[in-house]
Amino acid sequence: MSLDKQKRILIIRPDPIGDVVLSTPIPREIKKFYPDSYIGVLLREYTKDIYVNNPNVDQIIIDLEKKDINSIIQLIKEIRSLKFTQAFMLLPTERMNWILFFSGIKHRIGVGHKFYQFVTNTKSVYRRKYIPLRHEADYCMDMARKIGVISDNLDTEIYLNNEEKAFVSLLKEKFCKGQKFLIGIHTTSGNSVPNWKVQIYLDLIIKLKSLNNVQIVITDLQIPEEIINITEVEYPEQKTLRDLIHIISSLDLLIASSTGPTHIAAALKIPTITMFCPLPACSPELWSPKGNKAINILPDKNYCGVVCSGNPKKCYFEGEGGISVERVFGEVKRLFG
């Protein structure tokens, strides 16, 4: 197909891990409707591993997020050389808006009504103040719908090649030590969402160790001191995001708060138990893992108004009506007991 007729689409998502994972349905669904399309993704250096080996993506472009004019010009030249016909800014910024404008991409789609979008003739999709509340992946898919894609398939995906699959099998064998099931625990959240205190995770780990058919793996990059030396628990080394992807792929279950690793697990079809806040901006309606067996646990209905301060970044699910170790442990026993 000639370049003047081919759809050449650039998806821009220089955001945290979970947001990038939730963009992965877009290339797949575009390729279903436009099999001859050429799709690029523009990401941060760290999150590029989410799209490695993705058969629906033809080009990965790295945004180093430098603000000096020479770096910006270099990025513009790289984008321009690929002759994209459409660009999807899943979370627009003024910097990226102007980069895409000067890259010569004729049809650009963002979110909202920013002045810089108006003066550059950037089209928009609207979230309408999140009413009614939909999933983040569904809001992202609105970009593809804007060019004629009809799809409600929001399952996320991360691809491993055959060599990686073999390596993951060896990891699983190494971690399991003869046990039947491998459970991952991710204790940190970067203070971005409500989460247990480390001591509560320690209590859960101790209870899980009482099960005679499971082995525990700690998946944090930086492991809290309180849990770093527990006996008969695995602490695999990881240097890149791809290392974490391999570790999570070896699991039978991941337990965490609503963070990037839960979305990685979903994209790998690994079951998750995820702790969520019921506030709309943090809720499973907006952020639930997509594509796996996902068990989402929330505090009781009136917890936020009675116990919690209402500030999700300072909530630890403590107190009456919160999320207890017993609730999470009960879900694990139902799966593996």
C-alpha positions as CSV (number, residue, x, y, z in Angstrom):
1,M,0.0,0.0,0.0
2,S,1.3,3.5,-0.9
3,L,2.1,5.8,2.0
4,D,-0.5,8.4,0.8
5,K,-3.3,5.8,1.4
6,Q,-2.0,4.0,4.4
7,K,-3.1,4.9,7.9
8,R,0.1,5.7,9.9
9,I,-0.9,6.2,13.5
10,L,1.2,7.4,16.4
11,I,-0.1,6.7,20.0
12,I,1.5,8.9,22.6
13,R,1.5,7.6,26.2
14,P,4.6,8.9,28.1
15,D,3.0,8.1,31.4
16,P,3.3,5.6,34.3
17,I,3.2,1.8,33.9
18,G,-0.5,1.3,34.5
19,D,-1.5,3.9,32.0
20,V,0.8,2.5,29.3
21,V,-0.5,-1.0,29.8
22,L,-4.1,0.2,29.5
23,S,-3.2,1.7,26.1
24,T,-2.3,-1.7,24.7
25,P,-5.8,-2.7,23.4
26,I,-5.6,0.3,20.9
27,P,-3.0,-1.1,18.4
28,R,-4.7,-4.5,18.4
29,E,-8.1,-3.1,17.7
30,I,-6.9,-0.7,15.0
31,K,-5.1,-3.5,13.2
32,K,-8.3,-5.5,13.2
33,F,-10.1,-2.7,11.3
34,Y,-7.1,-1.5,9.3
35,P,-4.8,-4.5,8.8
36,D,-2.4,-2.5,6.6
37,S,-2.0,0.3,9.0
38,Y,1.4,1.3,10.4
39,I,1.3,1.9,14.2
40,G,3.9,3.7,16.3
41,V,3.9,4.3,20.1
42,L,5.8,7.1,21.8
43,L,6.8,6.2,25.4
44,R,9.3,6.9,28.1
45,E,12.5,4.9,28.1
46,Y,11.4,2.9,31.2
47,T,8.0,1.8,29.9
48,K,9.1,0.8,26.4
49,D,9.4,-2.8,27.7
50,I,5.6,-3.0,27.9
51,Y,5.4,-2.9,24.1
52,V,8.5,-5.0,23.2
53,N,7.5,-7.9,21.0
54,N,4.0,-6.5,20.4
55,P,3.0,-7.8,16.9
56,N,0.6,-4.9,16.5
57,V,3.2,-2.2,16.9
58,D,5.6,-1.3,14.1
59,Q,7.7,1.3,15.8
60,I,8.6,2.3,19.3
61,I,9.8,5.9,19.7
62,I,11.4,7.0,23.0
63,D,10.6,10.5,24.4
64,L,13.5,11.4,26.7
65,E,11.4,14.3,27.9
66,K,14.2,16.8,27.5
67,K,13.1,20.5,27.1
68,D,16.1,21.9,25.4
69,I,15.5,23.0,21.8
70,N,18.0,20.6,20.2
71,S,16.4,17.6,21.8
72,I,13.0,18.7,20.8
73,I,14.0,19.3,17.2
74,Q,15.6,15.9,17.1
75,L,12.4,14.2,18.3
76,I,10.4,16.2,15.8
77,K,12.7,15.0,13.0
78,E,12.3,11.4,14.1
79,I,8.5,11.6,14.1
80,R,8.4,13.5,10.8
81,S,10.5,10.9,9.1
82,L,7.9,8.2,9.8
83,K,5.2,10.2,8.0
84,F,2.4,9.6,10.5
85,T,-1.1,10.6,9.3
86,Q,-2.8,10.5,12.7
87,A,-1.7,11.0,16.3
88,F,-3.5,10.1,19.5
89,M,-2.5,12.1,22.6
90,L,-4.0,10.0,25.4
91,L,-2.9,12.6,28.0
92,P,-2.1,15.8,26.1
93,T,0.6,18.2,27.2
94,E,1.4,21.6,25.6
95,R,5.0,20.4,24.9
96,M,3.8,17.3,23.0
97,N,1.0,19.2,21.3
98,W,3.5,21.5,19.6
99,I,5.9,18.6,18.9
100,L,3.2,16.8,16.9
101,F,2.1,20.0,15.2
102,F,5.6,20.7,13.9
103,S,6.1,17.0,13.0
104,G,3.6,17.6,10.2
105,I,0.9,15.1,11.4
106,K,-2.3,16.4,9.8
107,H,-4.8,14.7,12.1
108,R,-4.1,15.0,15.8
109,I,-6.5,14.0,18.6
110,G,-6.3,15.0,22.2
111,V,-8.5,15.2,25.3
112,G,-10.4,18.3,26.4
113,H,-10.4,22.0,25.4
114,K,-7.0,23.4,25.9
115,F,-6.2,26.7,24.1
116,Y,-3.0,25.2,22.6
117,Q,-5.2,22.5,21.0
118,F,-7.6,25.1,19.6
119,V,-4.8,27.2,17.9
120,T,-3.2,24.0,16.4
121,N,-6.5,22.7,15.2
122,T,-6.2,19.5,17.3
123,K,-9.4,17.5,17.5
124,S,-10.7,16.2,20.8
125,V,-12.5,13.4,22.5
126,Y,-14.3,14.4,25.7
127,R,-14.5,12.6,29.1
128,R,-17.4,14.8,30.2
129,K,-16.2,15.1,33.8
130,Y,-16.2,11.2,34.0
131,I,-20.0,11.1,34.0
132,P,-20.9,8.3,33.5
133,L,-17.7,6.8,34.9
134,R,-16.1,4.3,32.5
135,H,-12.8,2.4,32.5
136,E,-9.6,4.3,31.6
137,A,-8.9,1.8,28.8
138,D,-12.4,2.6,27.4
139,Y,-11.7,6.3,27.5
140,C,-8.4,5.6,25.6
141,M,-10.3,3.5,23.0
142,D,-12.4,6.6,22.2
143,M,-9.3,7.8,20.2
144,A,-9.5,4.7,17.9
145,R,-13.3,5.1,17.7
146,K,-12.7,8.6,16.4
147,I,-11.2,7.1,13.2
148,G,-13.9,4.4,12.7
149,V,-12.8,1.5,14.9
150,I,-15.7,-0.2,16.5
151,S,-14.7,-2.2,19.6
152,D,-15.3,-2.7,23.2
153,N,-12.5,-5.2,23.7
154,L,-10.4,-3.7,26.4
155,D,-8.2,-6.7,27.3
156,T,-4.7,-5.6,27.8
157,E,-1.7,-7.5,26.5
158,I,2.1,-7.9,26.9
159,Y,3.9,-10.4,24.7
160,L,6.8,-12.7,25.4
161,N,8.8,-14.3,22.7
162,N,9.6,-18.1,22.8
163,E,13.0,-17.5,24.5
164,E,11.4,-15.5,27.2
165,K,8.7,-18.1,27.7
166,A,11.3,-20.7,28.2
167,F,13.1,-18.4,30.7
168,V,9.9,-17.8,32.6
169,S,9.4,-21.6,32.9
170,L,12.8,-21.9,34.5
171,L,12.1,-19.0,36.8
172,K,8.9,-20.6,38.0
173,E,10.7,-23.9,38.7
174,K,13.4,-22.0,40.6
175,F,11.0,-20.0,42.7
176,C,8.5,-22.8,43.5
177,K,11.0,-25.1,45.2
178,G,8.6,-28.0,44.8
179,Q,5.5,-26.1,45.9
180,K,2.4,-26.1,43.6
181,F,1.5,-22.4,43.5
182,L,3.6,-19.2,43.2
183,I,2.1,-16.1,44.8
184,G,3.6,-12.6,44.2
185,I,3.3,-9.8,46.8
186,H,3.9,-6.2,45.7
187,T,4.0,-4.0,48.8
188,T,4.8,-0.6,47.5
189,S,2.8,2.0,45.5
190,G,4.9,5.1,45.3
191,N,2.2,6.8,47.5
192,S,0.0,7.1,44.4
193,V,-3.0,5.1,45.7
194,P,-4.3,3.8,49.0
195,N,-2.2,0.9,50.3
196,W,-1.6,-1.2,53.3
197,K,1.3,-0.3,55.6
198,V,4.3,-2.7,55.3
199,Q,3.5,-4.4,58.6
200,I,0.1,-5.5,57.3
201,Y,1.8,-7.1,54.3
202,L,4.2,-8.8,56.7
203,D,1.2,-10.2,58.5
204,L,-0.3,-11.5,55.2
205,I,3.0,-13.1,54.2
206,I,3.2,-15.0,57.5
207,K,-0.3,-16.3,57.1
208,L,0.4,-17.3,53.5
209,K,3.5,-19.2,54.6
210,S,1.2,-21.4,56.7
211,L,-0.3,-22.8,53.5
212,N,1.5,-26.0,52.5
213,N,1.2,-25.6,48.7
214,V,2.4,-22.1,48.0
215,Q,5.6,-20.2,47.7
216,I,5.9,-16.4,48.0
217,V,7.7,-14.0,45.7
218,I,8.3,-10.3,46.6
219,T,8.0,-8.3,43.4
220,D,9.1,-4.9,44.6
221,L,12.1,-3.2,43.0
222,Q,12.9,-1.5,46.3
223,I,12.0,-3.9,49.1
224,P,11.0,-2.4,52.5
225,E,13.4,-3.3,55.3
226,E,10.5,-4.8,57.3
227,I,10.1,-7.7,54.9
228,I,13.5,-8.0,53.2
229,N,14.9,-11.0,55.2
230,I,11.9,-13.3,55.7
231,T,13.0,-16.9,55.4
232,E,11.6,-19.2,52.7
233,V,10.5,-16.2,50.6
234,E,11.9,-15.3,47.2
235,Y,13.4,-11.9,46.4
236,P,14.3,-12.0,42.7
237,E,16.7,-9.4,41.3
238,Q,15.4,-7.0,38.7
239,K,17.2,-4.3,36.8
240,T,14.6,-3.4,34.1
241,L,10.9,-3.4,33.7
242,R,11.2,-6.4,31.5
243,D,12.7,-8.3,34.4
244,L,9.6,-7.5,36.4
245,I,7.4,-8.7,33.5
246,H,9.3,-12.0,33.5
247,I,8.9,-12.4,37.3
248,I,5.1,-11.6,37.2
249,S,4.7,-14.0,34.3
250,S,6.0,-16.8,36.4
251,L,3.3,-16.3,39.1
252,D,0.0,-18.0,39.7
253,L,-1.4,-14.9,41.5
254,L,-0.3,-11.3,42.3
255,I,-1.5,-9.5,45.4
256,A,-1.1,-5.7,45.4
257,S,-2.8,-2.4,45.7
258,S,-4.0,-0.7,42.5
259,T,-0.6,-0.1,40.9
260,G,1.3,-0.7,37.6
261,P,2.2,-4.3,38.5
262,T,-1.4,-5.3,38.7
263,H,-1.9,-4.1,35.2
264,I,1.2,-6.0,34.0
265,A,-0.2,-9.1,35.6
266,A,-3.5,-8.6,33.8
267,A,-1.8,-8.1,30.5
268,L,0.0,-11.4,31.0
269,K,-3.3,-13.2,32.0
270,I,-2.0,-13.7,35.6
271,P,-4.8,-13.6,38.2
272,T,-4.8,-10.7,40.7
273,I,-6.2,-9.7,44.1
274,T,-6.2,-5.9,44.1
275,M,-7.1,-3.5,46.9
276,F,-9.1,-0.5,45.7
277,C,-10.4,2.7,47.1
278,P,-14.1,3.3,46.3
279,L,-13.6,7.0,45.5
280,P,-14.3,7.5,41.8
281,A,-10.8,8.6,40.8
282,C,-9.3,5.5,42.4
283,S,-12.1,3.0,41.9
284,P,-12.1,-0.3,40.0
285,E,-14.7,1.1,37.6
286,L,-11.8,3.3,36.4
287,W,-8.7,1.3,37.1
288,S,-9.6,-2.4,37.4
289,P,-7.1,-4.9,35.7
290,K,-8.3,-5.9,32.3
291,G,-7.9,-9.3,30.6
292,N,-7.3,-11.6,33.5
293,K,-9.2,-13.2,36.5
294,A,-9.3,-10.1,38.7
295,I,-10.6,-10.1,42.3
296,N,-11.0,-6.6,43.5
297,I,-11.4,-5.9,47.2
298,L,-12.8,-2.6,48.5
299,P,-13.5,-1.3,52.0
300,D,-17.1,-1.4,53.3
301,K,-19.5,1.0,51.6
302,N,-19.4,3.7,54.3
303,Y,-15.8,3.4,55.2
304,C,-14.6,6.6,53.5
305,G,-17.1,8.8,55.3
306,V,-16.7,7.2,58.8
307,V,-13.1,6.0,59.1
308,C,-11.0,7.2,56.2
309,S,-10.0,10.9,55.9
310,G,-11.1,10.9,52.3
311,N,-7.6,11.5,51.1
312,P,-6.6,8.4,49.1
313,K,-2.9,9.1,49.4
314,K,-3.1,8.9,53.2
315,C,-5.4,5.9,53.4
316,Y,-4.1,2.5,54.6
317,F,-7.4,0.6,54.7
318,E,-7.1,0.5,58.5
319,G,-9.9,0.3,61.1
320,E,-13.4,-1.2,61.1
321,G,-14.7,-1.7,57.6
322,G,-11.3,-1.4,56.0
323,I,-9.5,-4.2,54.2
324,S,-8.1,-6.8,56.6
325,V,-5.5,-9.5,56.1
326,E,-8.2,-12.1,56.8
327,R,-10.3,-10.9,53.8
328,V,-7.3,-11.2,51.4
329,F,-6.2,-14.5,52.9
330,G,-9.7,-15.8,52.5
331,E,-9.6,-15.1,48.8
332,V,-6.3,-16.8,48.4
333,K,-7.6,-19.9,50.2
334,R,-10.6,-20.0,47.9
335,L,-8.2,-20.0,45.0
336,F,-5.5,-22.4,46.3
337,G,-6.6,-23.8,49.6
